């Protein structure tokens, strides 16, 4: 859906996410998780994953200043192009095991100097 070698995502807490302009439309994969696109240009902007209503999966390219964003985890590397590389700290051929997320979040918060 990204039409790229990369599909960047930033997990944003739902209570800290707000649509301030326009009305996104559902597009892409039409499953339980909803992928929202710009209704004008059809750019993929964010996803609301099914069963994980505590965060929104935002495309970092939608940020006014994405320069602070550095990949921490890369997933689905089993499908990556041979030349595609990132500076991600963790790499997974698919998704991390669900039980790994708590530790990954804590490690990210510490590395980013976020409050626990």
Long-range contacts (C-beta under 8 A, 24 or more apart in sequence): 1-28, 1-29, 1-35, 1-44, 2-44, 5-80, 5-81, 5-83, 5-84, 6-84, 6-86, 8-59, 8-60, 8-61, 8-69, 8-71, 9-47, 9-57, 9-58, 9-59, 9-60, 10-57, 10-58, 10-59, 10-60, 10-63, 10-69, 11-55, 11-56, 11-57, 11-58, 12-55, 12-56, 12-57, 12-58, 13-54, 13-55, 13-56, 14-53, 14-54, 14-55, 14-56, 17-46, 17-56, 17-58, 72-104, 72-108, 72-111, 73-104
